[in-house]
């Protein structure tokens, strides 16, 4: 019986979030309303509130789904590249995030656009939000285990930033499984910061394209992203970049 209940619940949640996703595109995050979703579905308010007690709960579900969507696209593209082709894996992540964002602009705006007034993201969003940067970290980690990656060649990290970075990485790693924790904590600060810089460049470049900041400046957006991918891969120290 519990299996049937779980299946029915999953179907209701999927239906509710699909309508909410359409409302997000039409009205923006600030205009999202559980009551409006309820009206469109023709469901009793009590039924919807059982799954999403308020607007913030519904927003959180959409935010988690958006992070997961971008990360799934990146992970699938990266997994299709030969494991020893670190630059190819790295570039595949950049291309996949851009493609996902262009296909899901409103969901991208929800997670990388302006903050939603009155909304504070709960811890539920942390893990999915970090999946892409952890994927980039994994590529850098794999490259570091092979030949050709010398952390000494990276740009030095100022002492204050180094101490902050080491402390933050240790804090994050404490909540991870041993494999991912080792991946994070074993990276030299120079490499870790270069990955964070790449993460910032990736989403900054995609966001600039999506939100019109490159209008009348760069038309060859795909080629520009390829260059950003190659430049950041070189900064991280990936062999062949």
TORPA-4810 file (N, C-alpha, C, O; in nm, 3 decimals):
<nodes>
NODE_1_0.082_-0.121_0.000_0.000_0.000_0.000_0.086_0.127_0.000_0.053_0.225_-0.066_X
NODE_2_0.197_0.123_0.075_0.282_0.241_0.080_0.341_0.272_-0.057_0.363_0.389_-0.091_X
NODE_3_0.367_0.166_-0.138_0.419_0.188_-0.272_0.321_0.263_-0.359_0.360_0.349_-0.438_X
NODE_4_0.194_0.231_-0.347_0.090_0.301_-0.423_0.080_0.446_-0.378_0.070_0.537_-0.461_X
NODE_5_0.084_0.467_-0.247_0.077_0.605_-0.194_0.195_0.687_-0.243_0.180_0.803_-0.282_X
NODE_6_0.313_0.628_-0.241_0.432_0.699_-0.286_0.422_0.735_-0.433_0.463_0.843_-0.475_X
NODE_7_0.366_0.642_-0.513_0.353_0.667_-0.656_0.252_0.778_-0.682_0.275_0.865_-0.766_X
NODE_8_0.141_0.776_-0.610_0.039_0.880_-0.625_0.096_1.015_-0.582_0.072_1.116_-0.648_X
NODE_9_0.171_1.015_-0.473_0.232_1.139_-0.426_0.328_1.195_-0.530_0.327_1.315_-0.559_X
NODE_10_0.411_1.107_-0.588_0.507_1.151_-0.688_0.436_1.210_-0.810_0.482_1.308_-0.868_X
NODE_11_0.324_1.150_-0.848_0.248_1.200_-0.962_0.189_1.337_-0.933_0.191_1.426_-1.018_X
NODE_12_0.135_1.354_-0.811_0.080_1.484_-0.773_0.189_1.591_-0.771_0.171_1.700_-0.824_X
NODE_13_0.302_1.558_-0.711_0.411_1.654_-0.701_0.460_1.693_-0.840_0.485_1.811_-0.866_X
NODE_14_0.472_1.595_-0.930_0.517_1.624_-1.067_0.417_1.715_-1.138_0.457_1.807_-1.210_X
NODE_15_0.288_1.690_-1.118_0.185_1.772_-1.183_0.187_1.914_-1.128_0.178_2.011_-1.204_X
NODE_16_0.199_1.926_-0.999_0.201_2.059_-0.936_0.324_2.138_-0.980_0.312_2.256_-1.016_X
NODE_17_0.441_2.075_-0.979_0.563_2.147_-1.016_0.565_2.183_-1.164_0.623_2.285_-1.202_X
NODE_18_0.502_2.103_-1.248_0.497_2.135_-1.391_0.415_2.262_-1.414_0.454_2.349_-1.491_X
NODE_19_0.301_2.272_-1.346_0.219_2.392_-1.357_0.295_2.511_-1.297_0.294_2.621_-1.354_X
NODE_20_0.361_2.490_-1.184_0.438_2.597_-1.120_0.550_2.645_-1.211_0.581_2.764_-1.215_X
NODE_21_0.611_2.552_-1.284_0.718_2.589_-1.376_0.664_2.678_-1.488_0.732_2.772_-1.531_X
NODE_22_0.545_2.650_-1.535_0.484_2.733_-1.639_0.449_2.871_-1.583_0.467_2.972_-1.651_X
NODE_23_0.398_2.875_-1.460_0.369_3.004_-1.397_0.498_3.085_-1.378_0.498_3.207_-1.393_X
NODE_24_0.605_3.015_-1.346_0.734_3.083_-1.330_0.772_3.154_-1.458_0.819_3.268_-1.454_X
NODE_25_0.754_3.088_-1.572_0.787_3.147_-1.701_0.697_3.266_-1.734_0.741_3.363_-1.795_X
NODE_26_0.571_3.257_-1.694_0.474_3.360_-1.729_0.475_3.479_-1.633_0.452_3.593_-1.675_X
NODE_27_0.501_3.454_-1.505_0.483_3.559_-1.403_0.609_3.592_-1.325_0.612_3.689_-1.249_X
NODE_28_0.714_3.511_-1.342_0.835_3.532_-1.264_0.824_3.470_-1.126_0.715_3.437_-1.079_X
NODE_29_0.938_3.456_-1.060_0.941_3.392_-0.929_0.860_3.469_-0.825_0.793_3.410_-0.741_X
NODE_30_0.867_3.601_-0.831_0.795_3.682_-0.733_0.644_3.667_-0.746_0.571_3.688_-0.649_X
NODE_31_0.596_3.629_-0.866_0.453_3.615_-0.888_0.401_3.474_-0.867_0.284_3.446_-0.891_X
NODE_32_0.489_3.385_-0.824_0.448_3.247_-0.804_0.354_3.236_-0.683_0.381_3.295_-0.578_X
NODE_33_0.246_3.162_-0.698_0.146_3.150_-0.593_0.092_3.008_-0.587_0.049_2.954_-0.689_X
NODE_34_0.096_2.949_-0.469_0.041_2.814_-0.452_-0.109_2.816_-0.483_-0.161_2.721_-0.542_X
NODE_35_-0.177_2.920_-0.444_-0.321_2.930_-0.467_-0.353_2.935_-0.617_-0.450_2.874_-0.663_X
NODE_36_-0.270_3.008_-0.694_-0.293_3.016_-0.838_-0.269_2.880_-0.904_-0.341_2.842_-0.996_X
NODE_37_-0.168_2.808_-0.857_-0.142_2.674_-0.909_-0.259_2.583_-0.877_-0.301_2.502_-0.959_X
NODE_38_-0.312_2.597_-0.755_-0.427_2.517_-0.712_-0.547_2.540_-0.803_-0.615_2.445_-0.843_X
NODE_39_-0.572_2.666_-0.834_-0.687_2.699_-0.919_-0.673_2.636_-1.057_-0.769_2.581_-1.110_X
NODE_40_-0.554_2.644_-1.114_-0.536_2.589_-1.248_-0.553_2.437_-1.249_-0.606_2.381_-1.345_X
NODE_41_-0.509_2.373_-1.144_-0.518_2.227_-1.138_-0.659_2.179_-1.103_-0.693_2.062_-1.122_X
NODE_42_-0.741_2.272_-1.051_-0.876_2.233_-1.010_-0.874_2.144_-0.887_-0.965_2.064_-0.866_X
NODE_43_-0.770_2.158_-0.807_-0.757_2.077_-0.687_-0.797_2.158_-0.564_-0.793_2.281_-0.565_X
NODE_44_-0.834_2.088_-0.459_-0.862_2.156_-0.333_-0.732_2.211_-0.277_-0.627_2.147_-0.286_X
NODE_45_-0.740_2.330_-0.221_-0.620_2.393_-0.166_-0.553_2.303_-0.063_-0.430_2.298_-0.055_X
NODE_46_-0.633_2.234_0.015_-0.577_2.147_0.118_-0.492_2.036_0.058_-0.395_1.991_0.120_X
NODE_47_-0.528_1.991_-0.063_-0.452_1.883_-0.127_-0.313_1.932_-0.168_-0.214_1.861_-0.149_X
NODE_48_-0.306_2.053_-0.225_-0.178_2.107_-0.268_-0.091_2.143_-0.149_0.029_2.118_-0.149_X
NODE_49_-0.153_2.204_-0.046_-0.076_2.245_0.070_-0.019_2.126_0.147_0.073_2.141_0.228_X
NODE_50_-0.074_2.007_0.122_-0.020_1.888_0.186_0.121_1.861_0.134_0.206_1.809_0.207_X
NODE_51_0.147_1.897_0.008_0.278_1.874_-0.053_0.366_1.999_-0.047_0.487_1.990_-0.027_X
NODE_52_0.304_2.114_-0.064_0.377_2.240_-0.061_0.301_2.337_0.030_0.208_2.403_-0.015_X
NODE_53_0.340_2.345_0.156_0.264_2.424_0.253_0.264_2.574_0.228_0.179_2.645_0.280_X
NODE_54_0.359_2.623_0.148_0.365_2.767_0.120_0.442_2.790_-0.009_0.493_2.697_-0.071_X
NODE_55_0.450_2.915_-0.049_0.518_2.951_-0.174_0.666_2.915_-0.169_0.721_2.869_-0.269_X
NODE_56_0.729_2.934_-0.053_0.872_2.906_-0.043_0.902_2.759_-0.064_1.004_2.724_-0.123_X
NODE_57_0.815_2.673_-0.017_0.835_2.529_-0.038_0.826_2.495_-0.186_0.901_2.412_-0.237_X
NODE_58_0.733_2.559_-0.256_0.718_2.537_-0.399_0.839_2.594_-0.474_0.890_2.531_-0.567_X
NODE_59_0.884_2.711_-0.433_1.003_2.769_-0.494_1.125_2.681_-0.475_1.204_2.661_-0.568_X
NODE_60_1.139_2.627_-0.355_1.253_2.539_-0.327_1.252_2.418_-0.418_1.356_2.376_-0.469_X
NODE_61_1.134_2.360_-0.439_1.123_2.244_-0.529_1.166_2.281_-0.670_1.234_2.203_-0.737_X
NODE_62_1.126_2.399_-0.717_1.164_2.444_-0.852_1.314_2.473_-0.860_1.378_2.442_-0.960_X
NODE_63_1.368_2.531_-0.754_1.511_2.563_-0.752_1.595_2.435_-0.753_1.692_2.424_-0.828_X
NODE_64_1.557_2.339_-0.670_1.630_2.212_-0.666_1.622_2.144_-0.802_1.722_2.092_-0.852_X
NODE_65_1.503_2.143_-0.863_1.485_2.081_-0.994_1.570_2.149_-1.100_1.625_2.083_-1.188_X
NODE_66_1.583_2.282_-1.092_1.664_2.355_-1.189_1.812_2.322_-1.173_1.880_2.294_-1.271_X
NODE_67_1.861_2.324_-1.049_2.000_2.286_-1.026_2.027_2.144_-1.075_2.129_2.117_-1.139_X
NODE_68_1.935_2.054_-1.044_1.952_1.915_-1.085_1.949_1.903_-1.238_2.024_1.824_-1.295_X
NODE_69_1.862_1.980_-1.303_1.854_1.975_-1.448_1.983_2.017_-1.513_2.032_1.951_-1.605_X
NODE_70_2.040_2.128_-1.466_2.167_2.177_-1.523_2.279_2.077_-1.495_2.360_2.048_-1.583_X
NODE_71_2.283_2.024_-1.373_2.389_1.931_-1.335_2.375_1.798_-1.408_2.476_1.739_-1.449_X
NODE_72_2.252_1.751_-1.426_2.231_1.626_-1.501_2.279_1.641_-1.645_2.344_1.551_-1.699_X
NODE_73_2.247_1.754_-1.706_2.291_1.778_-1.844_2.443_1.781_-1.853_2.502_1.723_-1.944_X
NODE_74_2.506_1.850_-1.757_2.652_1.857_-1.756_2.714_1.721_-1.732_2.811_1.683_-1.798_X
NODE_75_2.658_1.646_-1.637_2.712_1.515_-1.605_2.699_1.417_-1.720_2.791_1.339_-1.745_X
NODE_76_2.587_1.420_-1.788_2.566_1.329_-1.901_2.663_1.360_-2.015_2.719_1.269_-2.077_X
NODE_77_2.683_1.488_-2.042_2.775_1.527_-2.149_2.919_1.491_-2.113_2.994_1.441_-2.197_X
NODE_78_2.958_1.515_-1.990_3.095_1.485_-1.946_3.122_1.337_-1.946_3.233_1.294_-1.978_X
NODE_79_3.022_1.257_-1.909_3.039_1.112_-1.901_3.060_1.049_-2.038_3.114_0.939_-2.048_X
NODE_80_3.020_1.118_-2.143_3.031_1.064_-2.279_3.170_1.084_-2.339_3.199_1.035_-2.448_X
NODE_81_3.256_1.157_-2.267_3.391_1.187_-2.318_3.491_1.090_-2.256_3.476_1.051_-2.141_X
NODE_82_3.591_1.052_-2.332_3.696_0.964_-2.283_3.754_1.017_-2.153_3.780_1.137_-2.140_X
NODE_83_3.775_0.928_-2.055_3.820_0.969_-1.922_3.957_1.037_-1.922_3.985_1.118_-1.835_X
NODE_84_4.041_1.005_-2.020_4.174_1.064_-2.025_4.176_1.198_-2.099_4.279_1.266_-2.101_X
NODE_85_4.065_1.234_-2.160_4.055_1.362_-2.231_4.000_1.467_-2.135_3.881_1.499_-2.138_X
NODE_86_4.086_1.517_-2.051_4.041_1.608_-1.946_3.989_1.741_-2.002_3.890_1.794_-1.953_X
NODE_87_4.055_1.792_-2.103_4.007_1.916_-2.166_3.873_1.893_-2.233_3.784_1.978_-2.227_X
NODE_88_3.857_1.778_-2.298_3.729_1.746_-2.361_3.617_1.733_-2.260_3.506_1.779_-2.285_X
NODE_89_3.645_1.671_-2.147_3.545_1.658_-2.040_3.507_1.795_-1.986_3.390_1.825_-1.964_X
NODE_90_3.609_1.878_-1.964_3.590_2.013_-1.911_3.503_2.096_-2.007_3.408_2.161_-1.965_X
NODE_91_3.538_2.092_-2.135_3.464_2.168_-2.235_3.322_2.118_-2.249_3.230_2.196_-2.273_X
NODE_92_3.303_1.987_-2.235_3.168_1.929_-2.244_3.077_1.985_-2.135_2.958_2.008_-2.160_X
NODE_93_3.131_2.007_-2.016_3.051_2.066_-1.907_3.008_2.207_-1.944_2.891_2.243_-1.927_X
NODE_94_3.100_2.286_-1.994_3.068_2.424_-2.033_2.958_2.425_-2.141_2.861_2.500_-2.130_X
NODE_95_2.975_2.342_-2.244_2.877_2.340_-2.352_2.740_2.296_-2.302_2.638_2.352_-2.342_X
NODE_96_2.738_2.195_-2.216_2.611_2.140_-2.169_2.535_2.239_-2.081_2.413_2.251_-2.092_X
NODE_97_2.607_2.311_-1.995_2.541_2.411_-1.911_2.480_2.521_-1.998_2.367_2.563_-1.975_X
NODE_98_2.555_2.566_-2.096_2.502_2.670_-2.187_2.378_2.619_-2.260_2.277_2.690_-2.267_X
NODE_99_2.385_2.498_-2.315_2.272_2.443_-2.389_2.150_2.428_-2.300_2.038_2.458_-2.341_X
NODE_100_2.171_2.382_-2.177_2.059_2.367_-2.084_1.998_2.503_-2.052_1.875_2.518_-2.050_X
NODE_101_2.082_2.602_-2.028_2.033_2.735_-1.993_1.952_2.797_-2.107_1.847_2.858_-2.084_X
NODE_102_2.000_2.780_-2.230_1.927_2.836_-2.344_1.793_2.766_-2.363_1.698_2.827_-2.412_X
NODE_103_1.786_2.640_-2.327_1.660_2.565_-2.340_1.566_2.588_-2.222_1.446_2.562_-2.233_X
NODE_104_1.620_2.636_-2.109_1.540_2.656_-1.987_1.573_2.793_-1.927_1.620_2.800_-1.813_X
NODE_105_1.549_2.900_-2.001_1.592_3.033_-1.954_1.528_3.077_-1.823_1.593_3.142_-1.741_X
NODE_106_1.401_3.044_-1.802_1.334_3.090_-1.680_1.384_3.014_-1.557_1.395_3.070_-1.448_X
NODE_107_1.413_2.887_-1.577_1.469_2.810_-1.465_1.612_2.855_-1.434_1.652_2.861_-1.318_X
NODE_108_1.688_2.886_-1.539_1.823_2.939_-1.517_1.816_3.072_-1.441_1.893_3.095_-1.348_X
NODE_109_1.722_3.157_-1.482_1.707_3.286_-1.415_1.668_3.268_-1.269_1.707_3.348_-1.184_X
NODE_110_1.593_3.164_-1.240_1.552_3.140_-1.102_1.671_3.112_-1.012_1.675_3.158_-0.898_X
NODE_111_1.770_3.037_-1.063_1.882_3.000_-0.978_2.004_3.092_-0.994_2.088_3.099_-0.904_X
NODE_112_2.014_3.163_-1.107_2.130_3.249_-1.127_2.093_3.392_-1.164_2.179_3.470_-1.208_X
NODE_113_1.967_3.427_-1.147_1.924_3.564_-1.172_1.912_3.642_-1.042_1.984_3.615_-0.946_X
NODE_114_1.822_3.736_-1.039_1.803_3.819_-0.920_1.741_3.738_-0.807_1.656_3.653_-0.833_X
NODE_115_1.782_3.762_-0.682_1.721_3.692_-0.569_1.571_3.719_-0.562_1.525_3.828_-0.596_X
NODE_116_1.496_3.619_-0.516_1.352_3.635_-0.501_1.324_3.709_-0.371_1.368_3.663_-0.265_X
NODE_117_1.253_3.821_-0.375_1.226_3.897_-0.252_1.158_3.811_-0.146_1.058_3.744_-0.174_X
NODE_118_1.212_3.814_-0.025_1.150_3.743_0.086_1.181_3.596_0.094_1.134_3.527_0.185_X
NODE_119_1.260_3.545_0.000_1.289_3.402_0.000_1.431_3.377_0.048_1.525_3.442_0.003_X
NODE_120_1.446_3.283_0.140_1.578_3.241_0.189_1.594_3.093_0.157_1.517_3.010_0.205_X
NODE_121_1.693_3.060_0.076_1.711_2.921_0.034_1.750_2.832_0.152_1.840_2.867_0.228_X
NODE_122_1.683_2.719_0.168_1.718_2.625_0.276_1.837_2.538_0.238_1.885_2.547_0.125_X
NODE_123_1.884_2.456_0.330_1.998_2.368_0.305_1.969_2.266_0.195_2.061_2.212_0.134_X
NODE_124_1.841_2.240_0.169_1.804_2.143_0.064_1.863_2.181_-0.072_1.883_2.094_-0.158_X
NODE_125_1.892_2.310_-0.092_1.941_2.355_-0.222_2.093_2.346_-0.234_2.148_2.358_-0.344_X
NODE_126_2.162_2.325_-0.123_2.309_2.332_-0.124_2.372_2.223_-0.208_2.456_2.251_-0.294_X
NODE_127_2.334_2.099_-0.185_2.397_1.988_-0.257_2.375_1.997_-0.408_2.471_1.987_-0.484_X
NODE_128_2.250_2.015_-0.455_2.234_2.027_-0.601_2.302_2.150_-0.659_2.344_2.148_-0.774_X
NODE_129_2.313_2.257_-0.581_2.376_2.380_-0.631_2.525_2.363_-0.656_2.584_2.437_-0.735_X
NODE_130_2.588_2.265_-0.588_2.733_2.249_-0.600_2.773_2.136_-0.695_2.892_2.108_-0.711_X
NODE_131_2.676_2.071_-0.758_2.710_1.954_-0.840_2.799_1.989_-0.959_2.890_1.912_-0.991_X
NODE_132_2.776_2.101_-1.024_2.856_2.136_-1.141_2.999_2.168_-1.101_3.093_2.122_-1.166_X
NODE_133_3.017_2.245_-0.995_3.154_2.278_-0.954_3.227_2.155_-0.904_3.349_2.144_-0.921_X
NODE_134_3.155_2.062_-0.842_3.219_1.937_-0.800_3.257_1.851_-0.920_3.357_1.779_-0.916_X
NODE_135_3.179_1.860_-1.026_3.214_1.789_-1.148_3.342_1.846_-1.208_3.429_1.770_-1.251_X
NODE_136_3.353_1.977_-1.211_3.477_2.040_-1.257_3.594_2.004_-1.167_3.706_1.981_-1.214_X
NODE_137_3.568_1.999_-1.036_3.671_1.960_-0.941_3.718_1.817_-0.967_3.837_1.788_-0.959_X
NODE_138_3.624_1.728_-0.998_3.659_1.589_-1.028_3.751_1.580_-1.150_3.846_1.503_-1.150_X
NODE_139_3.722_1.660_-1.253_3.807_1.659_-1.372_3.948_1.706_-1.338_4.046_1.645_-1.380_X
NODE_140_3.958_1.815_-1.261_4.089_1.865_-1.220_4.161_1.762_-1.133_4.283_1.745_-1.145_X
NODE_141_4.087_1.694_-1.046_4.144_1.591_-0.959_4.200_1.477_-1.043_4.312_1.431_-1.019_X
NODE_142_4.122_1.430_-1.140_4.167_1.320_-1.226_4.292_1.360_-1.303_4.384_1.279_-1.319_X
NODE_143_4.297_1.483_-1.350_4.414_1.530_-1.425_4.536_1.538_-1.334_4.648_1.510_-1.376_X
NODE_144_4.513_1.578_-1.210_4.624_1.594_-1.115_4.687_1.459_-1.080_4.805_1.453_-1.045_X
NODE_145_4.609_1.351_-1.091_4.662_1.218_-1.062_4.750_1.167_-1.176_4.829_1.073_-1.158_X
NODE_146_4.737_1.229_-1.293_4.817_1.188_-1.408_4.932_1.285_-1.429_4.954_1.374_-1.346_X
NODE_147_5.005_1.269_-1.538_5.120_1.357_-1.564_5.078_1.493_-1.617_4.971_1.509_-1.675_X
NODE_148_5.163_1.590_-1.596_5.148_1.718_-1.664_5.080_1.828_-1.587_5.069_1.940_-1.638_X
NODE_149_5.032_1.801_-1.466_4.964_1.906_-1.390_5.050_1.943_-1.269_5.059_1.867_-1.173_X
NODE_150_5.112_2.058_-1.274_5.201_2.103_-1.167_5.137_2.220_-1.095_5.130_2.330_-1.151_X
NODE_151_5.090_2.201_-0.970_5.027_2.311_-0.896_5.117_2.433_-0.882_5.068_2.545_-0.865_X
NODE_152_5.248_2.413_-0.889_5.340_2.526_-0.874_5.326_2.626_-0.987_5.365_2.742_-0.974_X
NODE_153_5.269_2.580_-1.099_5.251_2.669_-1.213_5.128_2.758_-1.200_5.111_2.852_-1.278_X
NODE_154_5.040_2.729_-1.103_4.919_2.807_-1.088_4.950_2.944_-1.025_5.053_2.961_-0.960_X
NODE_155_4.861_3.039_-1.047_4.878_3.171_-0.987_4.872_3.160_-0.835_4.778_3.101_-0.782_X
NODE_156_4.969_3.216_-0.762_4.969_3.203_-0.616_4.843_3.262_-0.553_4.787_3.359_-0.603_X
NODE_157_4.800_3.201_-0.444_4.682_3.248_-0.372_4.727_3.333_-0.255_4.808_3.286_-0.174_X
NODE_158_4.678_3.456_-0.242_4.717_3.541_-0.129_4.688_3.471_0.004_4.590_3.396_0.014_X
NODE_159_4.770_3.495_0.107_4.756_3.424_0.236_4.616_3.432_0.297_4.563_3.331_0.343_X
NODE_160_4.556_3.550_0.297_4.423_3.564_0.358_4.320_3.480_0.284_4.237_3.413_0.346_X
NODE_161_4.326_3.483_0.151_4.232_3.405_0.070_4.262_3.255_0.085_4.170_3.174_0.086_X
NODE_162_4.390_3.219_0.096_4.428_3.079_0.112_4.367_3.023_0.241_4.311_2.913_0.241_X
NODE_163_4.380_3.099_0.352_4.326_3.052_0.480_4.175_3.037_0.474_4.120_2.940_0.526_X
NODE_164_4.109_3.132_0.410_3.963_3.126_0.397_3.922_3.006_0.313_3.828_2.935_0.348_X
NODE_165_3.994_2.983_0.203_3.962_2.873_0.112_3.980_2.738_0.180_3.894_2.650_0.169_X
NODE_166_4.090_2.721_0.250_4.116_2.594_0.319_4.010_2.567_0.424_3.962_2.454_0.437_X
NODE_167_3.972_2.671_0.500_3.870_2.654_0.603_3.735_2.618_0.543_3.666_2.530_0.594_X
NODE_168_3.697_2.686_0.434_3.568_2.660_0.371_3.563_2.520_0.311_3.463_2.449_0.325_X
NODE_169_3.671_2.481_0.245_3.674_2.348_0.186_3.664_2.241_0.294_3.593_2.142_0.277_X
NODE_170_3.734_2.261_0.404_3.726_2.166_0.515_3.587_2.155_0.571_3.541_2.046_0.605_X
NODE_171_3.518_2.269_0.580_3.382_2.270_0.633_3.287_2.194_0.540_3.205_2.115_0.585_X
NODE_172_3.299_2.219_0.410_3.213_2.153_0.312_3.243_2.002_0.308_3.152_1.920_0.303_X
NODE_173_3.371_1.969_0.309_3.411_1.829_0.297_3.365_1.746_0.417_3.346_1.625_0.404_X
NODE_174_3.346_1.809_0.531_3.305_1.736_0.651_3.170_1.669_0.636_3.140_1.571_0.704_X
NODE_175_3.087_1.722_0.545_2.953_1.666_0.524_2.947_1.572_0.403_2.838_1.529_0.364_X
NODE_176_3.062_1.540_0.344_3.064_1.460_0.222_3.111_1.318_0.249_3.167_1.287_0.354_X
NODE_177_3.086_1.231_0.150_3.138_1.096_0.159_3.290_1.101_0.146_3.343_1.198_0.093_X
NODE_178_3.362_0.998_0.193_3.509_1.002_0.196_3.573_1.029_0.060_3.673_1.100_0.053_X
NODE_179_3.518_0.975_-0.047_3.578_0.994_-0.179_3.575_1.139_-0.221_3.677_1.194_-0.263_X
NODE_180_3.458_1.202_-0.209_3.447_1.343_-0.250_3.522_1.433_-0.153_3.579_1.534_-0.194_X
NODE_181_3.523_1.398_-0.025_3.596_1.477_0.074_3.746_1.476_0.042_3.811_1.580_0.049_X
NODE_182_3.798_1.360_0.008_3.940_1.350_-0.026_3.971_1.430_-0.152_4.075_1.495_-0.162_X
NODE_183_3.879_1.423_-0.249_3.897_1.497_-0.374_3.911_1.647_-0.346_3.995_1.714_-0.405_X
NODE_184_3.828_1.698_-0.256_3.831_1.842_-0.225_3.954_1.881_-0.144_4.025_1.975_-0.179_X
NODE_185_3.978_1.808_-0.036_4.082_1.849_0.059_4.222_1.824_0.007_4.317_1.885_0.056_X
NODE_186_4.237_1.734_-0.090_4.372_1.705_-0.140_4.417_1.803_-0.248_4.535_1.806_-0.283_X
NODE_187_4.325_1.882_-0.299_4.362_1.977_-0.405_4.441_2.094_-0.347_4.401_2.149_-0.244_X
NODE_188_4.552_2.132_-0.409_4.624_2.251_-0.366_4.531_2.373_-0.376_4.447_2.378_-0.466_X
NODE_189_4.544_2.470_-0.288_4.459_2.589_-0.294_4.462_2.658_-0.430_4.361_2.713_-0.475_X
NODE_190_4.577_2.655_-0.497_4.586_2.717_-0.629_4.491_2.651_-0.728_4.424_2.718_-0.806_X
NODE_191_4.487_2.518_-0.723_4.398_2.445_-0.813_4.252_2.466_-0.775_4.167_2.488_-0.861_X
NODE_192_4.224_2.458_-0.644_4.086_2.475_-0.596_4.032_2.612_-0.636_3.917_2.623_-0.681_X
NODE_193_4.114_2.715_-0.621_4.067_2.850_-0.656_4.051_2.865_-0.806_3.959_2.933_-0.852_X
NODE_194_4.138_2.801_-0.883_4.124_2.807_-1.029_3.994_2.740_-1.074_3.931_2.786_-1.169_X
NODE_195_3.952_2.633_-1.006_3.824_2.569_-1.037_3.708_2.662_-1.002_3.612_2.674_-1.078_X
NODE_196_3.717_2.726_-0.887_3.612_2.821_-0.848_3.604_2.937_-0.947_3.495_2.982_-0.983_X
NODE_197_3.719_2.985_-0.990_3.722_3.092_-1.092_3.654_3.044_-1.221_3.581_3.120_-1.285_X
NODE_198_3.679_2.918_-1.257_3.618_2.863_-1.379_3.468_2.851_-1.364_3.393_2.881_-1.457_X
NODE_199_3.424_2.807_-1.249_3.280_2.796_-1.218_3.214_2.933_-1.233_3.108_2.945_-1.294_X
NODE_200_3.279_3.034_-1.178_3.228_3.171_-1.188_3.225_3.218_-1.332_3.127_3.279_-1.376_X
NODE_201_3.331_3.188_-1.407_3.337_3.230_-1.547_3.230_3.160_-1.630_3.169_3.221_-1.718_X
NODE_202_3.209_3.032_-1.603_3.108_2.956_-1.678_2.969_3.018_-1.662_2.904_3.051_-1.761_X
NODE_203_2.925_3.033_-1.539_2.790_3.083_-1.517_2.779_3.233_-1.545_2.672_3.282_-1.581_X
NODE_204_2.888_3.304_-1.529_2.887_3.445_-1.567_2.873_3.463_-1.717_2.796_3.548_-1.762_X
NODE_205_2.945_3.384_-1.793_2.937_3.392_-1.939_2.799_3.353_-1.989_2.741_3.421_-2.073_X
NODE_206_2.747_3.242_-1.936_2.612_3.198_-1.977_2.508_3.301_-1.937_2.417_3.332_-2.015_X
NODE_207_2.520_3.355_-1.815_2.425_3.455_-1.769_2.429_3.582_-1.852_2.325_3.640_-1.881_X
NODE_208_2.549_3.625_-1.890_2.561_3.744_-1.974_2.489_3.722_-2.107_2.421_3.812_-2.158_X
NODE_209_2.505_3.603_-2.164_2.438_3.575_-2.290_2.287_3.571_-2.271_2.212_3.629_-2.349_X
NODE_210_2.243_3.502_-2.169_2.101_3.480_-2.149_2.027_3.609_-2.115_1.913_3.629_-2.157_X
NODE_211_2.091_3.697_-2.040_2.025_3.819_-1.993_2.054_3.940_-2.080_2.022_4.053_-2.042_X
NODE_212_2.114_3.917_-2.199_2.129_4.024_-2.297_2.247_4.116_-2.277_2.253_4.221_-2.342_X
NODE_213_2.341_4.082_-2.190_2.454_4.172_-2.163_2.559_4.171_-2.274_2.647_4.258_-2.276_X
NODE_214_2.551_4.074_-2.364_2.644_4.070_-2.476_2.587_4.133_-2.602_2.653_4.135_-2.706_X
NODE_215_2.464_4.184_-2.595_2.403_4.246_-2.713_2.490_4.361_-2.762_2.533_4.446_-2.683_X
NODE_216_2.515_4.363_-2.894_2.598_4.465_-2.958_2.744_4.459_-2.913_2.821_4.552_-2.939_X
NODE_217_2.782_4.350_-2.847_2.921_4.334_-2.804_2.981_4.207_-2.863_3.084_4.210_-2.930_X
NODE_218_2.915_4.094_-2.837_2.961_3.965_-2.890_2.842_3.892_-2.950_2.743_3.866_-2.882_X
NODE_219_2.852_3.860_-3.077_2.748_3.780_-3.142_2.786_3.632_-3.147_2.698_3.546_-3.141_X
NODE_220_2.914_3.603_-3.157_2.961_3.464_-3.164_2.971_3.407_-3.023_3.080_3.382_-2.973_X
NODE_221_2.854_3.388_-2.960_2.852_3.349_-2.819_2.906_3.209_-2.795_2.974_3.183_-2.696_X
NODE_222_2.874_3.117_-2.887_2.922_2.980_-2.870_3.075_2.976_-2.876_3.140_2.910_-2.795_X
NODE_223_3.131_3.048_-2.973_3.276_3.053_-2.987_3.339_3.118_-2.863_3.447_3.078_-2.819_X
NODE_224_3.271_3.217_-2.809_3.325_3.283_-2.690_3.327_3.187_-2.572_3.424_3.184_-2.497_X
NODE_225_3.219_3.109_-2.555_3.217_3.013_-2.446_3.329_2.910_-2.462_3.392_2.870_-2.364_X
NODE_226_3.353_2.867_-2.586_3.462_2.772_-2.611_3.595_2.831_-2.565_3.678_2.761_-2.507_X
NODE_227_3.615_2.960_-2.591_3.739_3.024_-2.550_3.749_3.031_-2.399_3.855_3.007_-2.342_X
NODE_228_3.637_3.065_-2.332_3.636_3.071_-2.186_3.667_2.933_-2.127_3.742_2.922_-2.030_X
NODE_229_3.609_2.829_-2.187_3.637_2.693_-2.141_3.785_2.661_-2.153_3.846_2.607_-2.061_X
NODE_230_3.842_2.693_-2.268_3.984_2.663_-2.292_4.073_2.746_-2.199_4.171_2.694_-2.145_X
NODE_231_4.039_2.873_-2.180_4.120_2.960_-2.095_4.118_2.912_-1.950_4.222_2.907_-1.884_X
NODE_232_4.000_2.875_-1.901_3.990_2.829_-1.762_4.055_2.691_-1.744_4.112_2.663_-1.639_X
NODE_233_4.046_2.607_-1.847_4.113_2.476_-1.841_4.263_2.495_-1.830_4.330_2.422_-1.757_X
NODE_234_4.316_2.594_-1.902_4.458_2.623_-1.895_4.496_2.679_-1.759_4.601_2.646_-1.705_X
NODE_235_4.409_2.762_-1.702_4.436_2.819_-1.570_4.436_2.711_-1.461_4.513_2.718_-1.365_X
NODE_236_4.349_2.612_-1.476_4.346_2.502_-1.381_4.468_2.412_-1.399_4.514_2.346_-1.305_X
NODE_237_4.521_2.410_-1.522_4.640_2.331_-1.550_4.611_2.199_-1.616_4.692_2.107_-1.606_X
NODE_238_4.498_2.186_-1.685_4.466_2.060_-1.750_4.565_2.034_-1.864_4.588_2.123_-1.946_X
NODE_239_4.622_1.916_-1.871_4.716_1.884_-1.977_4.652_1.900_-2.115_4.540_1.853_-2.137_X
NODE_240_4.722_1.965_-2.205_4.672_1.982_-2.340_4.591_2.108_-2.361_4.554_2.140_-2.474_X
NODE_241_4.563_2.182_-2.252_4.486_2.306_-2.266_4.572_2.417_-2.322_4.524_2.529_-2.340_X
</nodes>
